[in-house]
Structures are given as C-alpha cells and as structure tokens.
Amino acid sequence: MAAAHRLTELEPTVRLTLFEASDRLGGVLKTTSQDGFLVEGGADNFITTAPWALDLCRRIGFSEQLLRTNPNFRHAFVVRRGRIHPIPDGFVVMAPNKIGPILSTPILSPLGKLRLAWERFIPRREENDDESLASFCRRRLGRETYERLVQPLIGGIYTGDPEKLSLRATMPRFAEMERSHGSLIRALRSVRKPAESSSGARYSMFVAPSDGMTSLVNAIAGRLPPESVQRNARVSELTSTSKGWRVTIAESEDTQEYDAVILATPAAAAARLTAPLDSDLSDALGKIEHASCSIVSLGYRRAQVSHPLDGFGVVAPRIEKRRVLSASFSSIKYAGRAPDDCVLIRVFVGGACQPELAALPQDQLLNLAAEELHDLLGVQGAPCFTHVSRHTAAMPQYYIGHIENTRRIADRLQRHSKLFMAGNFLDGVGLPNCIHSGERAAESVAAAFAGALL
Ligand SMILES: Cc1cc2nc3c(=O)[nH]c(=O)nc-3n(C[C@H](O)[C@H](O)[C@H](O)COP(=O)(O)OP(=O)(O)OC[C@H]3O[C@@H](n4cnc5c(N)ncnc54)[C@H](O)[C@@H]3O)c2cc1C
C-alpha cells in the first residue's frame, strides 16, 4: 500500500492496480472493535525515530490521529524467578545509559552487574564478520545480562532466537557503537537522549492511531485512485513479456499487462511467484525463515487484577521457562483500548523458540494466557473479553547470512527489467521500514520510467 500510494504521489496519472489476495487490505494490520474494546490483531504501534511511517501519516493528513504513549508509565517489566520487576530505567534493548538503576535492580546479581559495568573495558572484536545477537551480547555485557534482559527484550521484538539472529541485520546500530566507540556504554553516553524522555516532544518514541491500525490502512486506501484496489485477487503467475509483465489472478485466471511490477507479498509468496522466472532469486527468498506467534487478547475488570499495571507490559526470559513471550498492557499504553473500568492485555505466545505453543487450539491458548496472567499479575477470575489472532510464519527472522542473502536478491532482481520488491523480509520488520521499502520500490519504478508511466 505504501508503494502504491508513493507511486500516485510521484506520478498522479499512473494506471496502477493493487492486487490483494485476501478480502481486506492491511496484511498483518487488523483492528477489531468489540464490546468497548479496541484490539489490534497484529502491530499495535510504530516507532517514530525511524521517520518513514510518521512522514507518511503527515503527508496523508493522518498525524492528528496519532496517540502518544501514556507519559506516566513509560517502562516495562521483566520476569525473574516468577516475579516481575521493572526493567532498569535507561536500559536500551542492549545497553545501559544510566548506571544508578542498574546498581539497584534485583534482576541482576552483584556479579552480573559488575560484569555489565565492565563492558567499557572489553576490547572491540577484531574479526569483521557478522555474529549472532546472543554472542555479541554475551561477549560485551556478560551471560547474565544477556539471559535476564536482552534475550527477553529481543524475543519480544522479533519473536526470535537471538542465538541465530544476525547482529548486523537486526541491530546494526550496536555493531556500529562497538566499532566507533569500542564500548556500548561509552557510545550511549555520547548520544543525545531519545525523544521519549524529552518532555513536551510532539510525539513519543512510539505512537498508535487512536482508532487503531485499520484506520491508517483505510486512510492510505482512500488516497489511492478509485478502482485501483482489487481484493480477493491472489496473483498466481508473473510472466515476463516483450513490453513488461503479465499478471495472472488465481481464481478468475484473468490476466493483465503492466509495464512494471512491485512484488510486496511475504517472502514465501514472492519465492513461489519468482520460481518459474529465476530459481536463484526464488531460492534466496525461500531461505528466509519465518516465526509464528499467536496473540491472545484478554479483557478484565480492573478489580480482577491485583498488580498496579504501572508499565507498558512484561517480557519473559527463556530461562524462566514460561509459556508466554510477553504481555502488553494495551489499555495502559494507549487511551481508548478498553472500557473505563476494564483493562486489555495482549499476550504473545509462540515465536521461534516455542512454535508448538502458537499452534495450540483456541481454548488451550486462552487458558494458557489466563493462567500465565494469574501467575504473573495476580489476575483473578475469567476474562470478560477474549480475542485470538494467529500469525503463521509471519515474522521474518534475519538470521546470520541475511545481509548476503538480501544482496543476492537485489542482484538477481537487477536481471529482471522493471521488477521490484518490497516487504518486511528485506531491510527491517517494523512498520516504518516496511513503508520505506515500499516507497523506495515506487521511487525506483518512477525513476525507471522517468515520467512516462501514463
Ligand atoms: C504479531 C505481530 C506484531 C507486530 N507488531 C509490530 C508493532 O507493534 N510495530 C511495528 O512496527 N511492527 C510490528 N510488526 C511487524 C509489522 O507489522 C510487519 O512486518 C508488517 O506489517 C508487514 O508488512 P508487509 O506489507 O511486508 O507484509 P504483510 O502485512 O504480510 O502484507 C502482505 C500482503 O500480501 C498479500 N498477499 C500474499 N500473497 C499474495 C498474492 N499472491 N497476491 C496478492 N496478494 C498477496 C497478503 O494477503 C497481505 O495482505 C508485527 C508483526 C507481527 C506478526
């Protein structure tokens, strides 16, 4: 959608069609409003420090509809020995930029804290090849900080296994910090504080549409040319022709001709579509593994929850052997997610390390999530609202080798005139990156035709 929209910005008279396999737009983004709850089935917010999603919202007149996160509780919790504790203030995914909160946290032992503080004296790695997030983190911060803080935080972002995730592909900023400053702690001290902590900033570090992600999807769709969107139109074949591309739609077997094509499906669908054209390209796309997860959203009366819920959510380290990856306190994070006397909690289950749990039947998922919330937050009784959304093979995992693999994809694409790609399997899974990848693909199309797309 970002690609289609950008193309119409660049070439307002372009004839374009957006083929969508399902009966609705938005892919992973899907908001449900029911019984006074507003539930996100997939992404529930986006980061503003990567500019592309916010920029798009501004350009389409949507920025007034973006909510800031609740300024009273901008922190999260982590589980330790079955109890939940605040993540030390200033701990940014992989490194601390404040020492006081680290010294006082019960999450790390005295030895773990010492080892973390020693980070500034650990020499930089001389080898220039990629390494896993886990290896980088253990090497610089020590095993305990990795297991107790970094692993659950990364697990929460990528639903992934940091032992396999590539540092350079997922968190290049930290590799660069080591390279430039020789230490994460020194590097973090030298940079300005993020927008989140500067009071009075127009946007918080994360924002969400007040009426949910589907309202953003609708706002973008509303800016596309009428008749340009075809739902229930799964592209089944892509054929190169002398003039460009022939697109075949599965159900109708209808074919249409275009000068250029942007493939913005998930990687597996792109691999299938490109297999007859280029087996190397298809192989490279097929190599990208994906994790599955299920989100169980539970609504409770506020009085049913004994924990004060004075944060945005809780993440669970693997060594705690819990059956959930994380729980997000949706109605605390953003206004308007639950009726006044209720709370909405979204529980993430599965991911790369517990795929069997994501696939449990619905009743078992609901029980599992409710039991975990009982243990962790002291939730009593049955939820007054439930919702389950499943994401099968939906989260690309940027394993070691991903950068080389995406280079191979880019190289192979060069051999196919006017064929472009976008999506979360290339250069970032977050919404801003996905939007950026779509917009860049549209810009490449416009550049390839230099105004001749009529
Ligand atoms: C559970 C979950 C929570 C997340 N939370 C966040 C978050 O809070 N913040 C954030 O920034 N990011 C988040 N992400 C990541 C982000 O939402 C996704 O990476 C992003 O939305 C993916 O967008 P996409 O367009 O690449 O793919 P998709 O959303 O998967 O869209 C691909 C589309 O292609 C269609 N399609 C597939 N095959 C065909 C075909 N043959 N023909 C036509 N159409 C086809 C599909 O139906 C689909 O609509 C989350 C992801 C998941 C799974």
The ligand as a Gaussian input file, in Angstrom:
#p B3LYP/6-31G(d) Opt

LIG

0 1
 C        2.177000     -10.265000      15.633000
 C        2.962000      -9.136000      15.064000
 C        3.075000      -7.946000      15.777000
 C        3.800000      -6.882000      15.240000
 N        3.888000      -5.704000      15.938000
 C        4.516000      -4.643000      15.377000
 C        4.480000      -3.370000      16.012000
 O        3.880000      -3.183000      17.059000
 N        5.119000      -2.335000      15.391000
 C        5.767000      -2.478000      14.195000
 O        6.325000      -1.505000      13.677000
 N        5.780000      -3.675000      13.543000
 C        5.170000      -4.743000      14.103000
 N        5.144000      -5.946000      13.457000
 C        5.802000      -6.053000      12.145000
 C        4.955000      -5.438000      11.024000
 O        3.611000      -5.342000      11.398000
 C        5.061000      -6.254000       9.761000
 O        6.413000      -6.537000       9.467000
 C        4.436000      -5.524000       8.562000
 O        3.116000      -5.127000       8.847000
 C        4.487000      -6.409000       7.345000
 O        4.003000      -5.700000       6.236000
 P        4.168000      -6.277000       4.790000
 O        3.402000      -5.389000       3.880000
 O        5.615000      -6.524000       4.483000
 O        3.522000      -7.742000       4.824000
 P        2.004000      -8.214000       5.125000
 O        1.363000      -7.360000       6.130000
 O        2.116000      -9.674000       5.395000
 O        1.277000      -7.961000       3.750000
 C        1.457000      -8.778000       2.625000
 C        0.145000      -8.809000       1.857000
 O        0.339000      -9.562000       0.670000
 C       -0.858000     -10.292000       0.419000
 N       -0.518000     -11.398000      -0.491000
 C        0.177000     -12.524000      -0.204000
 N        0.298000     -13.290000      -1.321000
 C       -0.328000     -12.620000      -2.313000
 C       -0.540000     -12.894000      -3.697000
 N       -0.049000     -13.996000      -4.292000
 N       -1.251000     -11.998000      -4.433000
 C       -1.738000     -10.860000      -3.871000
 N       -1.565000     -10.559000      -2.550000
 C       -0.851000     -11.426000      -1.804000
 C       -1.292000     -10.718000       1.796000
 O       -2.666000     -11.100000       1.799000
 C       -1.009000      -9.464000       2.595000
 O       -2.109000      -8.584000       2.647000
 C        4.424000      -7.020000      13.965000
 C        4.299000      -8.217000      13.254000
 C        3.579000      -9.272000      13.790000
 C        3.429000     -10.541000      13.001000

